[in-house]
Amino acid sequence: MAQGVTTGYTVQVTFFYPCVCTLTNIQVIASDQTGKPVAKALSPDGSMLLVMFRTENPAYWLIVSASGDASFSYYRPWSIHGFSVVAVQIIGGYYYATIYLGR
């Protein structure tokens, strides 16, 4: 890929946590194959979100990691986190990731 040419990526991120509780402040960071963060996003209520970014460096895969809080209305929240690896095409495109969250 020629230098100076940008490529656009969109990753639709959904979350799974095996508990009937509330997810809050889920921060998502997408990193390229070198570990360099390329995008950040926040889901205040733990719902699906889109992470969109452009880059001049080709991506072969992305690590999409998430961290945030889970709680019941009457308990103190606890930290949760997880990640997913997404294989991508160098030319960009639309991708899907489901992140399984755990303690």
C-alpha positions in Angstrom: 0.0 0.0 0.0 1.4 3.4 -0.9 2.4 5.8 1.8 -0.1 8.6 2.4 -3.1 6.5 1.4 -5.6 6.2 4.2 -7.8 3.1 4.8 -11.0 3.2 6.8 -12.2 0.6 9.2 -15.4 0.2 11.1 -15.7 -2.4 13.9 -19.2 -3.2 15.4 -18.5 -4.3 19.0 -21.0 -6.1 21.1 -20.5 -7.4 24.7 -21.4 -10.6 26.5 -21.3 -11.0 30.2 -22.9 -14.1 31.8 -24.9 -12.3 34.4 -28.3 -10.5 34.4 -26.8 -7.2 35.6 -26.1 -3.7 34.4 -22.9 -2.9 32.4 -21.6 0.6 32.6 -18.7 2.7 31.3 -17.4 0.1 28.9 -14.2 1.6 27.3 -13.1 0.0 24.1 -9.6 0.3 22.7 -8.7 -1.1 19.2 -5.0 -1.8 18.6 -3.3 -2.9 15.4 -0.9 -5.9 15.0 2.0 -3.9 16.5 0.0 -3.2 19.7 -0.4 0.5 18.8 -3.8 1.9 19.8 -5.6 3.1 16.7 -9.1 4.0 18.2 -11.0 4.4 21.4 -14.7 4.5 22.1 -17.0 4.5 25.2 -20.3 2.7 25.7 -21.8 4.3 28.8 -24.6 1.7 29.1 -22.8 -1.4 27.8 -24.8 -1.4 24.5 -23.3 -2.1 21.1 -21.0 0.5 19.6 -19.2 1.3 16.5 -15.4 1.9 16.5 -14.4 3.8 13.3 -11.0 4.9 12.4 -8.6 5.6 9.4 -5.0 4.7 9.2 -2.1 5.0 6.8 -0.6 1.8 8.0 -2.2 -1.5 6.8 -3.9 -3.6 9.4 -3.8 -7.4 9.3 -5.6 -7.9 12.5 -7.0 -5.9 15.4 -7.1 -6.5 19.1 -10.3 -5.0 20.5 -10.2 -4.8 24.2 -12.9 -3.6 26.7 -13.0 -2.8 30.4 -15.7 -1.3 32.6 -18.1 -2.1 35.4 -20.9 -4.5 36.1 -23.4 -4.2 39.0 -26.7 -5.0 40.5 -28.7 -2.0 41.6 -28.0 -2.7 45.3 -24.4 -3.9 45.1 -21.1 -2.0 44.6 -19.9 -2.4 41.0 -17.1 -4.7 40.1 -14.5 -4.5 37.3 -14.9 -6.6 34.1 -12.7 -6.9 31.1 -12.1 -8.9 27.9 -10.8 -8.8 24.4 -11.4 -10.1 20.9 -9.0 -10.6 17.9 -10.4 -9.5 14.5 -8.7 -10.6 11.3 -9.1 -7.8 8.8 -8.3 -7.1 5.1 -5.6 -4.6 4.3 -8.1 -2.6 2.2 -10.4 -1.8 5.2 -14.1 -2.5 5.6 -16.8 -3.4 8.2 -16.0 -6.0 10.8 -17.8 -7.5 13.8 -16.4 -8.3 17.3 -18.1 -9.9 20.3 -16.2 -9.4 23.5 -16.8 -11.9 26.3 -16.3 -10.0 29.5 -15.2 -11.5 32.8 -13.8 -10.5 36.2 
